[in-house]
Amino acid sequence: MSTKFIAENLKQTKYDVDYILLPGMVYGDAKIVEEVTGVKTFKGTEEAWDLPRVIEALKNGVQLSTTEPADKIIGKMDNIEEKLRKIEEEAKISFEINGVKITNYPPPFRIFLEIDNKQEFEKLERLRRNINVVVLGLPVGHYDLDEVKNKVKQLVDYGHVVGIRC
């Protein structure tokens, strides 16, 4: 089966779906199906029993391919996570805060995001997977300790590891 064949057979129908997953071994670029249907289309897995992993990857924002089977993309990611775990196990840790290990020397690198004390903290939710520590930036001369405590408590309640810069 080819992507051209699939596109030809799907072009007359309207779809109310988020994604179309084609078999991973289908011949051709899934972009053809996407152009015909208007629905984001990727190659799925080579084996049907791996579909739950693909769906989980899509939920987590993983960008799949239109030319490579999803197994290859997800397999690369699994490999990366395994390598990171090994690096973390072998690293010299300076300190740890709520499960975030800070090393003497990278790798692993940690992502610190400094935010303004007036920023809406709810917007940080979409960045949660990409940052390790939120740093609350305060202007020089900021003396309202109750406000600082409240802001830090809010961030901690949202599940962030928090640092302060003033």
C-alpha positions in Angstrom: 0.0 0.0 0.0 1.3 3.5 -0.7 0.5 7.0 0.6 -0.7 8.0 -2.8 -3.3 5.1 -2.8 -4.4 6.2 0.8 -4.7 9.8 -0.2 -6.7 9.0 -3.3 -9.2 7.0 -1.2 -9.5 9.6 1.6 -9.8 12.7 -0.5 -13.7 12.7 -0.8 -14.3 12.6 3.0 -14.2 15.3 5.6 -12.5 14.4 8.9 -13.0 15.8 12.4 -9.9 14.2 14.0 -6.6 15.6 15.4 -4.3 13.2 13.6 -4.2 10.4 11.0 -1.7 7.6 11.7 -0.7 5.5 8.7 0.9 2.1 9.0 4.6 2.6 9.6 5.6 0.4 6.7 3.5 2.3 4.1 5.4 3.3 1.0 5.8 7.1 0.5 5.6 10.3 2.4 2.5 10.8 4.7 2.6 14.5 3.8 0.5 13.6 0.6 -2.3 12.4 2.8 -2.1 15.5 5.0 -2.4 17.8 1.9 -5.4 15.9 0.7 -7.3 15.6 4.0 -6.1 18.8 5.8 -5.4 16.6 8.8 -1.9 16.3 10.4 -0.7 12.9 9.2 2.2 10.8 10.4 3.6 7.4 9.9 2.6 5.1 12.8 4.4 2.1 14.1 5.6 -0.9 12.2 3.8 -3.2 14.6 0.2 -2.6 15.7 1.0 -3.5 19.4 3.2 -0.4 19.6 0.3 2.0 18.9 -0.3 2.9 22.6 3.3 4.2 22.7 2.6 6.4 19.6 -0.5 7.8 21.1 1.3 8.5 24.4 4.1 10.2 22.4 1.6 12.4 20.6 -0.1 13.4 23.9 3.4 14.4 25.2 4.0 16.6 22.2 6.5 14.4 20.4 6.9 15.4 16.7 6.5 12.3 14.6 7.7 11.9 11.0 5.9 11.7 7.7 8.7 9.6 6.2 10.0 7.4 9.1 8.0 4.9 11.1 7.2 6.2 14.6 9.1 3.3 16.2 12.3 4.9 15.0 11.4 8.3 16.5 10.2 6.9 19.8 13.1 4.4 19.9 15.6 7.3 19.6 13.8 9.1 22.5 13.9 6.0 24.7 17.6 5.7 24.0 18.1 9.4 25.0 16.2 9.0 28.3 18.3 5.9 29.1 21.5 7.8 28.4 20.4 10.7 30.5 19.6 8.4 33.4 23.1 6.8 33.1 24.7 10.3 33.0 22.7 11.4 36.1 23.7 8.3 38.0 27.4 8.9 37.3 27.4 12.6 37.8 28.9 14.4 40.9 25.9 16.0 42.5 26.3 19.4 44.3 22.8 19.3 45.8 19.3 18.1 45.1 16.0 19.9 45.5 12.7 18.0 45.2 14.3 15.4 42.9 16.1 17.9 40.6 19.8 17.1 40.9 22.3 19.9 40.3 25.7 18.7 39.3 29.1 20.2 39.8 29.7 20.2 36.0 27.3 19.4 33.2 26.0 17.2 31.7 23.2 16.8 32.4 22.2 20.4 31.8 19.4 21.9 33.8 17.0 24.5 32.5 16.3 27.4 34.7 13.6 29.8 33.6 13.6 33.3 35.2 10.2 34.9 35.4 9.0 38.3 36.4 7.3 38.5 39.7 4.2 40.0 38.0 3.9 37.1 35.5 0.8 34.8 35.6 2.1 31.5 36.9 -0.7 29.4 35.4 1.0 30.0 32.0 4.0 28.1 33.1 2.1 24.8 33.0 2.7 24.5 29.2 6.5 24.8 29.8 6.6 22.2 32.7 8.2 19.5 30.6 11.0 21.8 29.4 12.2 23.5 32.6 13.7 22.1 35.8 13.7 25.2 38.0 11.7 28.4 38.0 13.6 31.4 39.2 11.4 34.2 40.6 13.0 37.5 39.5 12.4 40.5 41.8 13.5 44.1 41.2 16.4 45.5 43.2 15.1 46.9 46.5 12.0 44.7 46.7 11.3 44.5 50.4 7.8 43.0 50.6 8.7 39.7 52.1 5.1 38.6 52.4 4.6 39.0 48.7 7.8 37.0 48.0 6.6 34.2 50.3 3.2 34.1 48.6 4.7 34.0 45.1 7.1 31.3 46.1 4.3 29.3 47.8 2.2 29.7 44.6 5.0 28.3 42.4 5.7 25.4 44.8 2.0 24.6 44.9 2.0 24.4 41.1 4.8 21.8 41.5 7.9 23.8 40.5 11.3 23.9 42.1 11.8 27.5 42.9 14.8 29.9 43.1 14.9 33.6 43.8 16.9 36.4 42.2 16.8 39.9 43.4 
